[in-house]
Amino acid sequence: MLSDFKRVNKFAEWPAWLGLLLIILAVVWVRWHLLGVALERDEGEYAYGGQLLLQGIPPYTLLYNMKLPGIYALYALMIKLLGASPWGIHAGLLMVSIINSILIFLIGRRQAGALAGVAAAGVFAVLSMGQPVQGVFANAEHFVITAALSGVLLLLMALDRQSLRGMAAAGFMFGCAFIIKQHGLFFILWGAVYGLARCLLARRPGDRPWAWALSFSFGVFLPYIITCLWLYEAGVFSKFWFWTVEYASRYSEMLSWAEAWRFLSGRLGDIISASPLLWLSSGAGIIILVWRYRGLELFWFLSSFTIFSAMAVAMGGYFRPHYFIFILPAASLLAALPFVLLSGIMADRGSRIVQYGLPVALLIMITGASLYNQRRFLWESTPEAAVRETYWPNPFVESLAIGNYLRTHASKNDRLMVFGSEPQLYFYSGLKSASGYIYMYPLMENQNFALTMQRELIKEVELAKPRYLIMVNISYSWLRRRTSKPLIFNWLPGYLKKYKRVGMVEIYQNQGRYSWLPTVAWPPSSPYWIEIMCRKSGQ
């Protein structure tokens, strides 16, 4: 059963590294065209959180959300190094994507040989930039994968070297994955299960399973402990605990099994249809794994990693497109196995050129077919068109113009309140939010905290007296339900009397129509519109 690897592991190192270099250059070439895409709302939240951190303002003061704060720190780093712009943020994503491809290569090379590493890196590079997983947008999942794959590589090295420090380092990286986003919990669980199982089953001289478990656990908990101490010192620990524990636990219980299945079935078709040959290769990899390597170390590694990665995707049952990024490393490693098998089969039937040239040519063909299948999005679309095609009628392109207007007309200390879920407007404008409720979604949900949240928002807005208000008339920005509490809608008409209309943005299929003082269009002719308002003098 090991014959495939024995034959392929002799694949010369320099061609493998050359192949990785070509993959990296291809990633830069394809992604470069779309680095200028406007931020979507999750990116806007992370960018605003990073912006606040750079100003010395901790999370959970002017930004409430159930996400853990690691992603804000990473965005702060990108903004600091690459600039406070969509281009800078997506250039940071480009770097992360390259790092992820390198990590996939190193893991695949370590577990199944250099050819497997190259194949896995190539498949991952293509799948992770696809429109169905919203791959050109800097969602937190890309960064979770970076930390998790670093943990995987460190764990494999520590197990081979019987290193307690290595186990602690691996645990630390898995812990960082969790701090970036809670879905990273499943990579922690995988590391614990796989690492302890290998320690117990191998039983080599000098093995200390429980010492390794303690070292791993210390590394895992350290990032969270540091985060808690930081937020306690900053005076926001109670808010942090409420949003990331109390509210988050309620949020994960709100979806029914029927709704979860509807989300999953709807997304899988889009993801598979964009790269059918790559997913077919991944499916073949599952068959090969069970058929040829059942019971071997590779089988336990890859099958367990795939299961826990799938659990990360399924967390909460929402199955949002970018959640599927969590499964891509495992899928890519599985997709590499058919190429390894083919090379092993050809080892006795031809020259080394045929042995390695045929699998590599096949890899180029099926990855190229996937890219060609998505050519309109990846190459032919402008950055603006790519955003509209992915997210319309959400106002992500239009937010750039609104942010520019606010930067031009507002003073540094003015406050802004967006009635809608468009946190990118705070980032673009450079203005601080009048309330920590940068999303309206929690206020509209059928959960016990919703009415209290509405009251808190009203109190914070009335106290802050923001100079600018933005009203977003787009259902995706509210997700109002029949069960939503009406308090905020009863309060808004009276409060809006203190403001005058200074701008209007109407959103159409292929463009936004803008009007500003002194001639603001009213009433809007589009069902999707955004109203920009300024506080009246003396109010």
Secondary structure, DSSP 8 states (H G I E B T S, - for coil): --HHHHHHTTS-HHHHHHHHHHHHHHHHHHHHTTTT----HHHHHHHHHHHHHHTT--TTTS---SS-THHHHHHHHHHHHH-SSHHHHHHHHHHHHHHHHHHHHHHHHHHH-HHHHHHHHHHHHHHTT-GGGTTTS--HHHHHHHHHHHHHHHHHHHHHHT-HHHHHHHHHHHHHHHHH-GGGHHHHHHHHHHHHHHHHHH--TT--HHHHHHHHHHHHHHHHHHHHHHHHHTT-HHHHHIIIIIIHHHHTTSS-HHHHHHHHHHHHHHHHHHSHHHHHHHHHHHHHHHHHHTTSHHHHHHHHHHHHHHHHHHGGG---GGGGGGGHHHHHHHHHHHHHHHHHHHTTTS-HHHHHHHHHHHHHHHHHHHHHHTHIIIIIS-HHHHHHHHHTTS-HHHHHHHHHHHHHHS-TT-EEEEESS-THHHHHHT-EESSS---SHHHHSSSTTHHHHHHHHHHHHHHH--SEEEEEE-GGGT---TTS--HHHHHHHHHHTTEEEEEEEEE-SS-EEEEETTS---S-SSSSEEEEEEE-TT-
